[in-house]
Amino acid sequence: MNNLIMNLYEGTRHIETLEYAGALPPLGSIYFREGTDGGAYKVESVVYIDAKHGGFTHGWAVFLKRVPVEETPLGIYDPGYYTPDGAEL
């Protein structure tokens, strides 16, 4: 298994670094996070950065855009768990 350094960004804001990612997410896929930055994100761009002193951390940069979880398969098929307050749609 490959160990990839993957940095997640919402716009230019760094969300998280995954130091042992096994694979890169495909464009258009949905990434779901729990916690303070929780919610659903759509993968918009994936870029490899081989510069240690630039504006973005070296490794793979995955640029995400927040999307309403209720519009993703997670919110559609299990709204009681994934949508805010478990609201049925």
HTML snippet that shows the backbone in 3Dmol.js (N, CA, C, O; Angstrom):
<script src="https://3Dmol.org/build/3Dmol-min.js"></script>
<div id="view" style="width:600px;height:400px;position:relative"></div>
<script>
const pdb = `
ATOM      1  N   MET A   1       0.848  -1.183   0.000  1.00  0.00           N
ATOM      2  CA  MET A   1       0.000   0.000   0.000  1.00  0.00           C
ATOM      3  C   MET A   1       0.888   1.238   0.000  1.00  0.00           C
ATOM      4  O   MET A   1       1.886   1.305   0.718  1.00  0.00           O
ATOM      5  N   ASN A   2       0.514   2.197  -0.804  1.00  0.00           N
ATOM      6  CA  ASN A   2       1.257   3.459  -0.852  1.00  0.00           C
ATOM      7  C   ASN A   2       0.903   4.325   0.350  1.00  0.00           C
ATOM      8  O   ASN A   2      -0.237   4.324   0.815  1.00  0.00           O
ATOM      9  N   ASN A   3       1.881   5.055   0.841  1.00  0.00           N
ATOM     10  CA  ASN A   3       1.630   6.038   1.886  1.00  0.00           C
ATOM     11  C   ASN A   3       1.832   7.411   1.270  1.00  0.00           C
ATOM     12  O   ASN A   3       2.959   7.818   0.987  1.00  0.00           O
ATOM     13  N   LEU A   4       0.751   8.108   1.069  1.00  0.00           N
ATOM     14  CA  LEU A   4       0.776   9.426   0.443  1.00  0.00           C
ATOM     15  C   LEU A   4       0.545  10.496   1.485  1.00  0.00           C
ATOM     16  O   LEU A   4      -0.267  10.310   2.392  1.00  0.00           O
ATOM     17  N   ILE A   5       1.244  11.615   1.375  1.00  0.00           N
ATOM     18  CA  ILE A   5       0.929  12.790   2.193  1.00  0.00           C
ATOM     19  C   ILE A   5      -0.139  13.562   1.437  1.00  0.00           C
ATOM     20  O   ILE A   5       0.089  14.015   0.316  1.00  0.00           O
ATOM     21  N   MET A   6      -1.301  13.710   2.051  1.00  0.00           N
ATOM     22  CA  MET A   6      -2.422  14.378   1.400  1.00  0.00           C
ATOM     23  C   MET A   6      -2.899  15.517   2.297  1.00  0.00           C
ATOM     24  O   MET A   6      -3.271  15.295   3.450  1.00  0.00           O
ATOM     25  N   ASN A   7      -2.887  16.731   1.765  1.00  0.00           N
ATOM     26  CA  ASN A   7      -3.350  17.912   2.496  1.00  0.00           C
ATOM     27  C   ASN A   7      -4.703  18.333   1.950  1.00  0.00           C
ATOM     28  O   ASN A   7      -4.865  18.499   0.741  1.00  0.00           O
ATOM     29  N   LEU A   8      -5.669  18.504   2.832  1.00  0.00           N
ATOM     30  CA  LEU A   8      -7.019  18.886   2.435  1.00  0.00           C
ATOM     31  C   LEU A   8      -7.209  20.379   2.643  1.00  0.00           C
ATOM     32  O   LEU A   8      -6.868  20.918   3.695  1.00  0.00           O
ATOM     33  N   TYR A   9      -7.757  21.040   1.633  1.00  0.00           N
ATOM     34  CA  TYR A   9      -8.004  22.484   1.686  1.00  0.00           C
ATOM     35  C   TYR A   9      -9.433  22.781   1.287  1.00  0.00           C
ATOM     36  O   TYR A   9      -9.975  22.173   0.363  1.00  0.00           O
ATOM     37  N   GLU A  10     -10.042  23.729   1.996  1.00  0.00           N
ATOM     38  CA  GLU A  10     -11.291  24.330   1.548  1.00  0.00           C
ATOM     39  C   GLU A  10     -10.903  25.720   1.068  1.00  0.00           C
ATOM     40  O   GLU A  10     -10.645  26.612   1.877  1.00  0.00           O
ATOM     41  N   GLY A  11     -10.862  25.905  -0.243  1.00  0.00           N
ATOM     42  CA  GLY A  11     -10.296  27.139  -0.781  1.00  0.00           C
ATOM     43  C   GLY A  11      -8.813  27.148  -0.458  1.00  0.00           C
ATOM     44  O   GLY A  11      -8.095  26.221  -0.834  1.00  0.00           O
ATOM     45  N   THR A  12      -8.342  28.174   0.229  1.00  0.00           N
ATOM     46  CA  THR A  12      -6.938  28.228   0.635  1.00  0.00           C
ATOM     47  C   THR A  12      -6.751  27.846   2.107  1.00  0.00           C
ATOM     48  O   THR A  12      -5.625  27.839   2.604  1.00  0.00           O
ATOM     49  N   ARG A  13      -7.829  27.534   2.798  1.00  0.00           N
ATOM     50  CA  ARG A  13      -7.763  27.179   4.227  1.00  0.00           C
ATOM     51  C   ARG A  13      -7.418  25.693   4.383  1.00  0.00           C
ATOM     52  O   ARG A  13      -8.137  24.820   3.895  1.00  0.00           O
ATOM     53  N   HIS A  14      -6.308  25.428   5.070  1.00  0.00           N
ATOM     54  CA  HIS A  14      -5.888  24.057   5.333  1.00  0.00           C
ATOM     55  C   HIS A  14      -6.816  23.432   6.360  1.00  0.00           C
ATOM     56  O   HIS A  14      -7.018  23.991   7.438  1.00  0.00           O
ATOM     57  N   ILE A  15      -7.378  22.286   6.037  1.00  0.00           N
ATOM     58  CA  ILE A  15      -8.295  21.589   6.942  1.00  0.00           C
ATOM     59  C   ILE A  15      -7.579  20.485   7.715  1.00  0.00           C
ATOM     60  O   ILE A  15      -7.729  20.363   8.931  1.00  0.00           O
ATOM     61  N   GLU A  16      -6.802  19.687   6.993  1.00  0.00           N
ATOM     62  CA  GLU A  16      -6.204  18.517   7.641  1.00  0.00           C
ATOM     63  C   GLU A  16      -5.076  17.976   6.768  1.00  0.00           C
ATOM     64  O   GLU A  16      -5.087  18.143   5.548  1.00  0.00           O
ATOM     65  N   THR A  17      -4.099  17.323   7.406  1.00  0.00           N
ATOM     66  CA  THR A  17      -3.063  16.584   6.704  1.00  0.00           C
ATOM     67  C   THR A  17      -3.235  15.111   7.028  1.00  0.00           C
ATOM     68  O   THR A  17      -3.283  14.723   8.195  1.00  0.00           O
ATOM     69  N   LEU A  18      -3.328  14.300   5.995  1.00  0.00           N
ATOM     70  CA  LEU A  18      -3.390  12.848   6.142  1.00  0.00           C
ATOM     71  C   LEU A  18      -2.037  12.312   5.688  1.00  0.00           C
ATOM     72  O   LEU A  18      -1.739  12.312   4.494  1.00  0.00           O
ATOM     73  N   GLU A  19      -1.222  11.857   6.627  1.00  0.00           N
ATOM     74  CA  GLU A  19       0.144  11.449   6.303  1.00  0.00           C
ATOM     75  C   GLU A  19       0.229  10.033   5.753  1.00  0.00           C
ATOM     76  O   GLU A  19       1.259   9.658   5.194  1.00  0.00           O
ATOM     77  N   TYR A  20      -0.811   9.248   5.894  1.00  0.00           N
ATOM     78  CA  TYR A  20      -0.765   7.860   5.448  1.00  0.00           C
ATOM     79  C   TYR A  20      -1.963   7.527   4.570  1.00  0.00           C
ATOM     80  O   TYR A  20      -2.572   6.468   4.721  1.00  0.00           O
ATOM     81  N   ALA A  21      -2.300   8.420   3.660  1.00  0.00           N
ATOM     82  CA  ALA A  21      -3.414   8.164   2.750  1.00  0.00           C
ATOM     83  C   ALA A  21      -3.017   7.042   1.795  1.00  0.00           C
ATOM     84  O   ALA A  21      -1.909   7.049   1.258  1.00  0.00           O
ATOM     85  N   GLY A  22      -3.893   6.098   1.583  1.00  0.00           N
ATOM     86  CA  GLY A  22      -3.587   4.980   0.711  1.00  0.00           C
ATOM     87  C   GLY A  22      -3.845   5.262  -0.754  1.00  0.00           C
ATOM     88  O   GLY A  22      -3.266   4.613  -1.625  1.00  0.00           O
ATOM     89  N   ALA A  23      -4.720   6.235  -1.038  1.00  0.00           N
ATOM     90  CA  ALA A  23      -5.062   6.562  -2.423  1.00  0.00           C
ATOM     91  C   ALA A  23      -5.588   7.984  -2.475  1.00  0.00           C
ATOM     92  O   ALA A  23      -6.029   8.534  -1.466  1.00  0.00           O
ATOM     93  N   LEU A  24      -5.539   8.565  -3.646  1.00  0.00           N
ATOM     94  CA  LEU A  24      -6.075   9.910  -3.844  1.00  0.00           C
ATOM     95  C   LEU A  24      -7.551   9.828  -4.223  1.00  0.00           C
ATOM     96  O   LEU A  24      -7.950   8.910  -4.940  1.00  0.00           O
ATOM     97  N   PRO A  25      -8.365  10.769  -3.757  1.00  0.00           N
ATOM     98  CA  PRO A  25      -9.778  10.738  -4.126  1.00  0.00           C
ATOM     99  C   PRO A  25      -9.972  11.210  -5.566  1.00  0.00           C
ATOM    100  O   PRO A  25      -9.293  12.139  -6.003  1.00  0.00           O
ATOM    101  N   PRO A  26     -10.881  10.589  -6.302  1.00  0.00           N
ATOM    102  CA  PRO A  26     -11.147  11.037  -7.668  1.00  0.00           C
ATOM    103  C   PRO A  26     -11.881  12.378  -7.687  1.00  0.00           C
ATOM    104  O   PRO A  26     -12.609  12.712  -6.752  1.00  0.00           O
ATOM    105  N   LEU A  27     -11.685  13.132  -8.749  1.00  0.00           N
ATOM    106  CA  LEU A  27     -12.404  14.396  -8.906  1.00  0.00           C
ATOM    107  C   LEU A  27     -13.903  14.135  -8.855  1.00  0.00           C
ATOM    108  O   LEU A  27     -14.395  13.150  -9.407  1.00  0.00           O
ATOM    109  N   GLY A  28     -14.617  15.026  -8.187  1.00  0.00           N
ATOM    110  CA  GLY A  28     -16.063  14.904  -8.091  1.00  0.00           C
ATOM    111  C   GLY A  28     -16.547  14.022  -6.966  1.00  0.00           C
ATOM    112  O   GLY A  28     -17.746  13.981  -6.690  1.00  0.00           O
ATOM    113  N   SER A  29     -15.639  13.309  -6.303  1.00  0.00           N
ATOM    114  CA  SER A  29     -16.073  12.439  -5.215  1.00  0.00           C
ATOM    115  C   SER A  29     -16.418  13.271  -3.982  1.00  0.00           C
ATOM    116  O   SER A  29     -16.036  14.436  -3.876  1.00  0.00           O
ATOM    117  N   ILE A  30     -17.136  12.663  -3.067  1.00  0.00           N
ATOM    118  CA  ILE A  30     -17.568  13.337  -1.833  1.00  0.00           C
ATOM    119  C   ILE A  30     -16.684  12.860  -0.688  1.00  0.00           C
ATOM    120  O   ILE A  30     -16.428  11.666  -0.533  1.00  0.00           O
ATOM    121  N   TYR A  31     -16.225  13.820   0.111  1.00  0.00           N
ATOM    122  CA  TYR A  31     -15.421  13.531   1.297  1.00  0.00           C
ATOM    123  C   TYR A  31     -16.239  13.990   2.490  1.00  0.00           C
ATOM    124  O   TYR A  31     -16.628  15.157   2.554  1.00  0.00           O
ATOM    125  N   PHE A  32     -16.512  13.093   3.446  1.00  0.00           N
ATOM    126  CA  PHE A  32     -17.309  13.434   4.619  1.00  0.00           C
ATOM    127  C   PHE A  32     -16.419  13.466   5.841  1.00  0.00           C
ATOM    128  O   PHE A  32     -15.640  12.543   6.081  1.00  0.00           O
ATOM    129  N   ARG A  33     -16.539  14.548   6.621  1.00  0.00           N
ATOM    130  CA  ARG A  33     -15.770  14.715   7.858  1.00  0.00           C
ATOM    131  C   ARG A  33     -16.710  14.922   9.030  1.00  0.00           C
ATOM    132  O   ARG A  33     -17.725  15.607   8.910  1.00  0.00           O
ATOM    133  N   GLU A  34     -16.370  14.330  10.153  1.00  0.00           N
ATOM    134  CA  GLU A  34     -17.074  14.612  11.398  1.00  0.00           C
ATOM    135  C   GLU A  34     -16.254  15.621  12.183  1.00  0.00           C
ATOM    136  O   GLU A  34     -15.082  15.839  11.877  1.00  0.00           O
ATOM    137  N   GLY A  35     -16.846  16.230  13.176  1.00  0.00           N
ATOM    138  CA  GLY A  35     -16.110  17.153  14.035  1.00  0.00           C
ATOM    139  C   GLY A  35     -16.384  18.606  13.690  1.00  0.00           C
ATOM    140  O   GLY A  35     -17.363  18.933  13.020  1.00  0.00           O
ATOM    141  N   THR A  36     -15.480  19.484  14.171  1.00  0.00           N
ATOM    142  CA  THR A  36     -15.708  20.921  14.027  1.00  0.00           C
ATOM    143  C   THR A  36     -15.731  21.380  12.583  1.00  0.00           C
ATOM    144  O   THR A  36     -16.454  22.320  12.251  1.00  0.00           O
ATOM    145  N   ASP A  37     -14.955  20.741  11.712  1.00  0.00           N
ATOM    146  CA  ASP A  37     -14.980  21.062  10.286  1.00  0.00           C
ATOM    147  C   ASP A  37     -15.848  20.060   9.543  1.00  0.00           C
ATOM    148  O   ASP A  37     -15.698  19.881   8.334  1.00  0.00           O
ATOM    149  N   GLY A  38     -16.743  19.415  10.252  1.00  0.00           N
ATOM    150  CA  GLY A  38     -17.546  18.348   9.679  1.00  0.00           C
ATOM    151  C   GLY A  38     -18.458  18.816   8.563  1.00  0.00           C
ATOM    152  O   GLY A  38     -18.730  20.004   8.395  1.00  0.00           O
ATOM    153  N   GLY A  39     -18.908  17.852   7.825  1.00  0.00           N
ATOM    154  CA  GLY A  39     -19.803  18.120   6.715  1.00  0.00           C
ATOM    155  C   GLY A  39     -19.317  17.404   5.477  1.00  0.00           C
ATOM    156  O   GLY A  39     -18.371  16.618   5.519  1.00  0.00           O
ATOM    157  N   ALA A  40     -19.978  17.689   4.386  1.00  0.00           N
ATOM    158  CA  ALA A  40     -19.641  17.049   3.126  1.00  0.00           C
ATOM    159  C   ALA A  40     -18.878  18.028   2.242  1.00  0.00           C
ATOM    160  O   ALA A  40     -19.189  19.218   2.188  1.00  0.00           O
ATOM    161  N   TYR A  41     -17.890  17.509   1.563  1.00  0.00           N
ATOM    162  CA  TYR A  41     -17.071  18.301   0.654  1.00  0.00           C
ATOM    163  C   TYR A  41     -16.961  17.557  -0.673  1.00  0.00           C
ATOM    164  O   TYR A  41     -16.891  16.329  -0.698  1.00  0.00           O
ATOM    165  N   LYS A  42     -16.947  18.295  -1.758  1.00  0.00           N
ATOM    166  CA  LYS A  42     -16.751  17.707  -3.083  1.00  0.00           C
ATOM    167  C   LYS A  42     -15.322  17.979  -3.524  1.00  0.00           C
ATOM    168  O   LYS A  42     -14.837  19.102  -3.385  1.00  0.00           O
ATOM    169  N   VAL A  43     -14.640  16.969  -4.052  1.00  0.00           N
ATOM    170  CA  VAL A  43     -13.265  17.107  -4.520  1.00  0.00           C
ATOM    171  C   VAL A  43     -13.277  17.854  -5.856  1.00  0.00           C
ATOM    172  O   VAL A  43     -13.823  17.368  -6.845  1.00  0.00           O
ATOM    173  N   GLU A  44     -12.667  19.040  -5.868  1.00  0.00           N
ATOM    174  CA  GLU A  44     -12.644  19.866  -7.073  1.00  0.00           C
ATOM    175  C   GLU A  44     -11.341  19.752  -7.849  1.00  0.00           C
ATOM    176  O   GLU A  44     -11.340  19.856  -9.076  1.00  0.00           O
ATOM    177  N   SER A  45     -10.227  19.539  -7.145  1.00  0.00           N
ATOM    178  CA  SER A  45      -8.937  19.518  -7.811  1.00  0.00           C
ATOM    179  C   SER A  45      -7.949  18.750  -6.952  1.00  0.00           C
ATOM    180  O   SER A  45      -8.017  18.782  -5.723  1.00  0.00           O
ATOM    181  N   VAL A  46      -7.023  18.054  -7.619  1.00  0.00           N
ATOM    182  CA  VAL A  46      -5.958  17.341  -6.932  1.00  0.00           C
ATOM    183  C   VAL A  46      -4.646  17.736  -7.606  1.00  0.00           C
ATOM    184  O   VAL A  46      -4.495  17.588  -8.819  1.00  0.00           O
ATOM    185  N   VAL A  47      -3.691  18.244  -6.807  1.00  0.00           N
ATOM    186  CA  VAL A  47      -2.440  18.775  -7.349  1.00  0.00           C
ATOM    187  C   VAL A  47      -1.269  18.223  -6.536  1.00  0.00           C
ATOM    188  O   VAL A  47      -1.329  18.184  -5.307  1.00  0.00           O
ATOM    189  N   TYR A  48      -0.201  17.796  -7.221  1.00  0.00           N
ATOM    190  CA  TYR A  48       1.005  17.393  -6.508  1.00  0.00           C
ATOM    191  C   TYR A  48       1.924  18.607  -6.373  1.00  0.00           C
ATOM    192  O   TYR A  48       2.203  19.287  -7.360  1.00  0.00           O
ATOM    193  N   ILE A  49       2.393  18.879  -5.154  1.00  0.00           N
ATOM    194  CA  ILE A  49       3.250  20.031  -4.888  1.00  0.00           C
ATOM    195  C   ILE A  49       4.603  19.523  -4.396  1.00  0.00           C
ATOM    196  O   ILE A  49       4.688  18.824  -3.386  1.00  0.00           O
ATOM    197  N   ASP A  50       5.655  19.883  -5.123  1.00  0.00           N
ATOM    198  CA  ASP A  50       7.004  19.427  -4.790  1.00  0.00           C
ATOM    199  C   ASP A  50       7.877  20.614  -4.364  1.00  0.00           C
ATOM    200  O   ASP A  50       9.064  20.674  -4.685  1.00  0.00           O
ATOM    201  N   ALA A  51       7.275  21.541  -3.646  1.00  0.00           N
ATOM    202  CA  ALA A  51       7.999  22.710  -3.141  1.00  0.00           C
ATOM    203  C   ALA A  51       7.708  22.815  -1.649  1.00  0.00           C
ATOM    204  O   ALA A  51       6.546  22.853  -1.245  1.00  0.00           O
ATOM    205  N   LYS A  52       8.745  22.860  -0.835  1.00  0.00           N
ATOM    206  CA  LYS A  52       8.549  22.854   0.615  1.00  0.00           C
ATOM    207  C   LYS A  52       8.314  24.231   1.211  1.00  0.00           C
ATOM    208  O   LYS A  52       7.918  24.327   2.373  1.00  0.00           O
ATOM    209  N   HIS A  53       8.542  25.295   0.461  1.00  0.00           N
ATOM    210  CA  HIS A  53       8.441  26.626   1.052  1.00  0.00           C
ATOM    211  C   HIS A  53       7.407  27.502   0.360  1.00  0.00           C
ATOM    212  O   HIS A  53       7.442  28.723   0.508  1.00  0.00           O
ATOM    213  N   GLY A  54       6.498  26.912  -0.384  1.00  0.00           N
ATOM    214  CA  GLY A  54       5.467  27.669  -1.088  1.00  0.00           C
ATOM    215  C   GLY A  54       4.266  27.949  -0.206  1.00  0.00           C
ATOM    216  O   GLY A  54       4.292  27.713   1.001  1.00  0.00           O
ATOM    217  N   GLY A  55       3.232  28.448  -0.820  1.00  0.00           N
ATOM    218  CA  GLY A  55       2.008  28.787  -0.096  1.00  0.00           C
ATOM    219  C   GLY A  55       1.217  27.577   0.363  1.00  0.00           C
ATOM    220  O   GLY A  55       0.373  27.686   1.253  1.00  0.00           O
ATOM    221  N   PHE A  56       1.484  26.424  -0.238  1.00  0.00           N
ATOM    222  CA  PHE A  56       0.805  25.195   0.146  1.00  0.00           C
ATOM    223  C   PHE A  56       1.855  24.167   0.545  1.00  0.00           C
ATOM    224  O   PHE A  56       2.964  24.170   0.011  1.00  0.00           O
ATOM    225  N   THR A  57       1.512  23.292   1.476  1.00  0.00           N
ATOM    226  CA  THR A  57       2.426  22.279   1.995  1.00  0.00           C
ATOM    227  C   THR A  57       2.755  21.256   0.909  1.00  0.00           C
ATOM    228  O   THR A  57       1.905  20.932   0.080  1.00  0.00           O
ATOM    229  N   HIS A  58       4.006  20.741   0.915  1.00  0.00           N
ATOM    230  CA  HIS A  58       4.401  19.749  -0.088  1.00  0.00           C
ATOM    231  C   HIS A  58       3.585  18.467   0.067  1.00  0.00           C
ATOM    232  O   HIS A  58       3.087  18.153   1.148  1.00  0.00           O
ATOM    233  N   GLY A  59       3.464  17.752  -1.017  1.00  0.00           N
ATOM    234  CA  GLY A  59       2.670  16.524  -1.056  1.00  0.00           C
ATOM    235  C   GLY A  59       1.475  16.744  -1.970  1.00  0.00           C
ATOM    236  O   GLY A  59       1.468  17.656  -2.797  1.00  0.00           O
ATOM    237  N   TRP A  60       0.488  15.918  -1.814  1.00  0.00           N
ATOM    238  CA  TRP A  60      -0.724  16.037  -2.625  1.00  0.00           C
ATOM    239  C   TRP A  60      -1.682  17.017  -1.968  1.00  0.00           C
ATOM    240  O   TRP A  60      -2.009  16.876  -0.789  1.00  0.00           O
ATOM    241  N   ALA A  61      -2.130  18.003  -2.722  1.00  0.00           N
ATOM    242  CA  ALA A  61      -3.116  18.975  -2.243  1.00  0.00           C
ATOM    243  C   ALA A  61      -4.465  18.621  -2.862  1.00  0.00           C
ATOM    244  O   ALA A  61      -4.601  18.534  -4.082  1.00  0.00           O
ATOM    245  N   VAL A  62      -5.445  18.422  -2.009  1.00  0.00           N
ATOM    246  CA  VAL A  62      -6.796  18.104  -2.454  1.00  0.00           C
ATOM    247  C   VAL A  62      -7.661  19.304  -2.103  1.00  0.00           C
ATOM    248  O   VAL A  62      -7.840  19.632  -0.930  1.00  0.00           O
ATOM    249  N   PHE A  63      -8.197  19.957  -3.132  1.00  0.00           N
ATOM    250  CA  PHE A  63      -9.006  21.155  -2.942  1.00  0.00           C
ATOM    251  C   PHE A  63     -10.477  20.761  -2.944  1.00  0.00           C
ATOM    252  O   PHE A  63     -10.975  20.124  -3.873  1.00  0.00           O
ATOM    253  N   LEU A  64     -11.153  21.161  -1.872  1.00  0.00           N
ATOM    254  CA  LEU A  64     -12.527  20.751  -1.625  1.00  0.00           C
ATOM    255  C   LEU A  64     -13.471  21.950  -1.630  1.00  0.00           C
ATOM    256  O   LEU A  64     -13.066  23.081  -1.364  1.00  0.00           O
ATOM    257  N   LYS A  65     -14.715  21.681  -1.933  1.00  0.00           N
ATOM    258  CA  LYS A  65     -15.776  22.691  -1.836  1.00  0.00           C
ATOM    259  C   LYS A  65     -16.885  22.089  -0.985  1.00  0.00           C
ATOM    260  O   LYS A  65     -17.354  20.981  -1.247  1.00  0.00           O
ATOM    261  N   ARG A  66     -17.300  22.838   0.042  1.00  0.00           N
ATOM    262  CA  ARG A  66     -18.364  22.347   0.922  1.00  0.00           C
ATOM    263  C   ARG A  66     -19.677  22.257   0.140  1.00  0.00           C
ATOM    264  O   ARG A  66     -20.038  23.168  -0.604  1.00  0.00           O
ATOM    265  N   VAL A  67     -20.373  21.151   0.324  1.00  0.00           N
ATOM    266  CA  VAL A  67     -21.674  20.945  -0.318  1.00  0.00           C
ATOM    267  C   VAL A  67     -22.667  20.519   0.759  1.00  0.00           C
ATOM    268  O   VAL A  67     -22.268  19.920   1.757  1.00  0.00           O
ATOM    269  N   PRO A  68     -23.946  20.816   0.575  1.00  0.00           N
ATOM    270  CA  PRO A  68     -24.947  20.384   1.558  1.00  0.00           C
ATOM    271  C   PRO A  68     -25.007  18.854   1.619  1.00  0.00           C
ATOM    272  O   PRO A  68     -25.217  18.194   0.602  1.00  0.00           O
ATOM    273  N   VAL A  69     -24.822  18.305   2.807  1.00  0.00           N
ATOM    274  CA  VAL A  69     -24.795  16.851   2.954  1.00  0.00           C
ATOM    275  C   VAL A  69     -26.109  16.227   2.503  1.00  0.00           C
ATOM    276  O   VAL A  69     -26.119  15.091   2.031  1.00  0.00           O
ATOM    277  N   GLU A  70     -27.208  16.943   2.640  1.00  0.00           N
ATOM    278  CA  GLU A  70     -28.495  16.370   2.238  1.00  0.00           C
ATOM    279  C   GLU A  70     -28.612  16.177   0.724  1.00  0.00           C
ATOM    280  O   GLU A  70     -29.527  15.502   0.251  1.00  0.00           O
ATOM    281  N   GLU A  71     -27.689  16.768  -0.030  1.00  0.00           N
ATOM    282  CA  GLU A  71     -27.684  16.595  -1.486  1.00  0.00           C
ATOM    283  C   GLU A  71     -26.712  15.502  -1.931  1.00  0.00           C
ATOM    284  O   GLU A  71     -26.550  15.265  -3.128  1.00  0.00           O
ATOM    285  N   THR A  72     -26.071  14.843  -0.983  1.00  0.00           N
ATOM    286  CA  THR A  72     -25.130  13.766  -1.304  1.00  0.00           C
ATOM    287  C   THR A  72     -25.817  12.423  -1.057  1.00  0.00           C
ATOM    288  O   THR A  72     -26.852  12.377  -0.392  1.00  0.00           O
ATOM    289  N   PRO A  73     -25.258  11.334  -1.581  1.00  0.00           N
ATOM    290  CA  PRO A  73     -25.845  10.019  -1.292  1.00  0.00           C
ATOM    291  C   PRO A  73     -25.947   9.726   0.200  1.00  0.00           C
ATOM    292  O   PRO A  73     -26.877   9.040   0.624  1.00  0.00           O
ATOM    293  N   LEU A  74     -25.017  10.227   1.002  1.00  0.00           N
ATOM    294  CA  LEU A  74     -25.086   9.999   2.449  1.00  0.00           C
ATOM    295  C   LEU A  74     -26.356  10.582   3.041  1.00  0.00           C
ATOM    296  O   LEU A  74     -27.058   9.911   3.797  1.00  0.00           O
ATOM    297  N   GLY A  75     -26.655  11.829   2.700  1.00  0.00           N
ATOM    298  CA  GLY A  75     -27.846  12.492   3.228  1.00  0.00           C
ATOM    299  C   GLY A  75     -29.135  11.959   2.630  1.00  0.00           C
ATOM    300  O   GLY A  75     -30.176  11.964   3.288  1.00  0.00           O
ATOM    301  N   ILE A  76     -29.075  11.503   1.398  1.00  0.00           N
ATOM    302  CA  ILE A  76     -30.270  10.971   0.736  1.00  0.00           C
ATOM    303  C   ILE A  76     -30.648   9.609   1.307  1.00  0.00           C
ATOM    304  O   ILE A  76     -31.820   9.353   1.582  1.00  0.00           O
ATOM    305  N   TYR A  77     -29.654   8.732   1.486  1.00  0.00           N
ATOM    306  CA  TYR A  77     -29.939   7.364   1.897  1.00  0.00           C
ATOM    307  C   TYR A  77     -29.946   7.153   3.395  1.00  0.00           C
ATOM    308  O   TYR A  77     -30.501   6.160   3.864  1.00  0.00           O
ATOM    309  N   ASP A  78     -29.354   8.043   4.160  1.00  0.00           N
ATOM    310  CA  ASP A  78     -29.370   7.906   5.618  1.00  0.00           C
ATOM    311  C   ASP A  78     -29.473   9.277   6.271  1.00  0.00           C
ATOM    312  O   ASP A  78     -28.564   9.682   6.996  1.00  0.00           O
ATOM    313  N   PRO A  79     -30.576  10.008   6.023  1.00  0.00           N
ATOM    314  CA  PRO A  79     -30.695  11.365   6.562  1.00  0.00           C
ATOM    315  C   PRO A  79     -30.738  11.409   8.086  1.00  0.00           C
ATOM    316  O   PRO A  79     -30.374  12.426   8.676  1.00  0.00           O
ATOM    317  N   GLY A  80     -31.167  10.353   8.724  1.00  0.00           N
ATOM    318  CA  GLY A  80     -31.222  10.338  10.178  1.00  0.00           C
ATOM    319  C   GLY A  80     -29.853  10.414  10.824  1.00  0.00           C
ATOM    320  O   GLY A  80     -29.742  10.823  11.979  1.00  0.00           O
ATOM    321  N   TYR A  81     -28.815  10.034  10.111  1.00  0.00           N
ATOM    322  CA  TYR A  81     -27.468  10.073  10.670  1.00  0.00           C
ATOM    323  C   TYR A  81     -26.657  11.245  10.147  1.00  0.00           C
ATOM    324  O   TYR A  81     -25.984  11.924  10.922  1.00  0.00           O
ATOM    325  N   TYR A  82     -26.708  11.493   8.840  1.00  0.00           N
ATOM    326  CA  TYR A  82     -25.784  12.439   8.224  1.00  0.00           C
ATOM    327  C   TYR A  82     -26.286  13.874   8.118  1.00  0.00           C
ATOM    328  O   TYR A  82     -25.465  14.784   8.007  1.00  0.00           O
ATOM    329  N   THR A  83     -27.584  14.117   8.147  1.00  0.00           N
ATOM    330  CA  THR A  83     -28.060  15.491   8.005  1.00  0.00           C
ATOM    331  C   THR A  83     -28.144  16.170   9.369  1.00  0.00           C
ATOM    332  O   THR A  83     -28.249  15.501  10.396  1.00  0.00           O
ATOM    333  N   PRO A  84     -28.097  17.509   9.375  1.00  0.00           N
ATOM    334  CA  PRO A  84     -28.178  18.231  10.653  1.00  0.00           C
ATOM    335  C   PRO A  84     -29.463  17.872  11.405  1.00  0.00           C
ATOM    336  O   PRO A  84     -30.552  17.898  10.832  1.00  0.00           O
ATOM    337  N   ASP A  85     -29.331  17.546  12.664  1.00  0.00           N
ATOM    338  CA  ASP A  85     -30.454  17.205  13.532  1.00  0.00           C
ATOM    339  C   ASP A  85     -31.233  15.977  13.045  1.00  0.00           C
ATOM    340  O   ASP A  85     -32.337  15.719  13.525  1.00  0.00           O
ATOM    341  N   GLY A  86     -30.672  15.224  12.106  1.00  0.00           N
ATOM    342  CA  GLY A  86     -31.355  14.038  11.605  1.00  0.00           C
ATOM    343  C   GLY A  86     -32.647  14.355  10.881  1.00  0.00           C
ATOM    344  O   GLY A  86     -33.548  13.519  10.822  1.00  0.00           O
ATOM    345  N   ALA A  87     -32.746  15.558  10.328  1.00  0.00           N
ATOM    346  CA  ALA A  87     -33.979  15.979   9.664  1.00  0.00           C
ATOM    347  C   ALA A  87     -34.246  15.125   8.434  1.00  0.00           C
ATOM    348  O   ALA A  87     -33.364  14.941   7.595  1.00  0.00           O
ATOM    349  N   GLU A  88     -35.443  14.614   8.329  1.00  0.00           N
ATOM    350  CA  GLU A  88     -35.840  13.890   7.132  1.00  0.00           C
ATOM    351  C   GLU A  88     -36.026  14.878   5.993  1.00  0.00           C
ATOM    352  O   GLU A  88     -36.474  16.005   6.202  1.00  0.00           O
ATOM    353  N   LEU A  89     -35.683  14.453   4.807  1.00  0.00           N
ATOM    354  CA  LEU A  89     -35.806  15.327   3.636  1.00  0.00           C
ATOM    355  C   LEU A  89     -37.017  14.958   2.832  1.00  0.00           C
ATOM    356  O   LEU A  89     -37.290  15.581   1.806  1.00  0.00           O
TER     357      LEU A  89
END
`;
const viewer = $3Dmol.createViewer("view");
viewer.addModel(pdb, "pdb");
viewer.setStyle({}, {cartoon: {color: "spectrum"}});
viewer.zoomTo();
viewer.render();
</script>
